Each structure stands twice: as structure tokens, then as C-alpha cells.
Amino acid sequence: MCRLMLYLGPETRLSSLIIEPTHSLIRQSTHSREREEPLNGDGFGIGWYAADHATDPAVFRSITPAWNNRNLQNLARVVASDCVLAHVRAATQSSGVNEANCHPFRWRQYLCMHNGDVGDFRLVRRNLLASVCDEAFGNVYGSTDSEHFFALFIDSLLGTEDRDPAMRMARALAQTISRTLDLVHEAGSGSASYLNVAIADGDCAVVSRFTDAEGEAPESLYYFTGELYPTLRAKRRTGDKRGAHAVTVSSERLTSDPGWTEVPAGQIIILRRERAPQFVDARTGEAQPAPARARARSAA
């Protein structure tokens, strides 16, 4: 299993998200707290948007461990973005360690990354690819179950209509989860799937926390609304709301701030600019109530 982090909010330096927090993604690449194996050293990737320059996002990926990549350190301290996705990889199901298999994956303006596993993917891969359109098929360059899941999402998204881009993405993700489980079942596999999947288009994002493993919780996932650093909040003048609607979603809490809230199992969290997070069921796409702590924080 891997570790991931997604940020949507006012522009911030990449280093403030992936390096500087006390339990940053770089720290999680060597000392993950919520995995049996603490190392995530099979490569990394970071994707970010620069809307003033291009619609499509930039992606930097490497097979080197995140903790030992000086290019990442130098890039992160000078690049800023208002939408960032970052991932450290622990390869599963014997998929190769190569750049094509590093997350996040890109299609048009969309980025996708995954923490988890498609049950018995080797039995599912052929039928999965046969079920998607040519454009989705042509976007698969590597061998991971994650990128194949993204192809299934692309196919679902192209067939989904909704005036709200965020809700369209959420419904497509819910449909993709259901299609994946159907394929696993049809293959005769008894293996469970673990599908913590994050997808963004630069203006909004959706992240699922899901498994069909009976009696088991999905992989860990948390979110935080507002700026990560209380010292910065304290320095703002009264009435300055910059950063108030920033949302960070992460496999593990990045800081010790008590404001981190667990994403409910079996749900998709929807992020939009200048709006509180929304939740929908990961299988049906139907609206769900926000966790109690999130409601209290939003009310404050």
C-alpha cells in the first residue's frame, strides 16, 4: 500500500505540504505510522496545476525514494500551486518499479492516484481493458492496477453528465468502484479490493475511502480544513479569510493539529473551492452527512 496527499486551496509552496509538516509525505515514505510496513520507497510522484500557464497539470515522477531525491527538494521549495497531488509508492501485486507505474497518472486536465489494491488484478486486467473506450485504453502506459482503474474512471466519466463538475467526477468515481467490483466478482476472485482513490481537475477534487473486505476498515484517510500551521492563522488580521477554505486530504495526519478528521469508510469526499467538503456514498454517489467534527469546524 502507498501514501498520498491532496491539497486544494489558496496557492502555497509544494514544500509546505510535502516536506515541512512534522509528519509530511516525505516522512511517511520512511516512517509510515498506519501501515504494517513503514517504508514507501518504490518511487514517488507529484502533480500540480499552474492555471496561468496551462490547463493541463505538470507531473514530476521518479523511481528513486522520495526521501533521497534532491531534485524534489529543490523543486518543492520554489514551486507554488493551488491544487497539488503527491504520492509515495509501495509496489503491490508484483507490478514493476518504473516511471510509468509511478503516480499520479494524467489524462487531459485530470490527475489520479491510488492507495490500495484491485483484488486479483491479474485475473481482471484483460476484461477491464476490453470494457473501456479507445481513448481510455490508449491512456494506459504502465502495468499497475491503479492506472487501469483510472482508465475505467475515464470511460465512466465520458459517459456521465452533470452540470456540477465535482459531482460529475464523484458519480463517475462511484460508478468506477462498482464496475471494478463487478469485474473482480465475474473473474471468480475472492480477493478484496482497497480503493482509496484521489482525482482532481485543478478546480475540484474527489477522494474515496473504500474496501469491500468483510469486517475490515479501508486504508486510513483524513482531511483538514484551513491552513496547516496555526502560527500563520494567528498572524492574519481579523476578517482575513485567506486559507479558510483550504482542504488537505492525506493518508495520515500531517500535523498534530486536532482538526484532522477521519474520512468515513465507504464514502467519497468532494472538494470545491470556497465551499465546505461534501460527502457521497462510494457505491451509489448518494449524498451523506458530514462527520460531526467537520460540521462543528465549518460552523465555527
Buried (B, 14 or more C-beta within 10 A) or exposed (E): BBBBBBBBBBEBBBBBBBBBBEBBBBBBBBEBEBBEEEBBBBBBBBBBBBBEEEEBBBBBBBBBBBBEBEEBBEBBBEBBBBBBBBBBBBBBBEBEEBEBBBBBBBBEBBBBBBBBBBBBBEBBBEEBBEBBEEEBBEBBEBBBBBBBBBBBBBBBBEEBEEEEEBBBBBBBBBBBBBBBBEBBEEBEBEBBBBBBBBBBBBBBBBBBBBBBBEEEEBBBBBBBBBBBBEEEBEEEEEEEEEBBBBBBBBBBBBBEBEBBBBBBBBBBBBBBBEEBBBBBBBBEBEEBEBBEBBEEBEEE
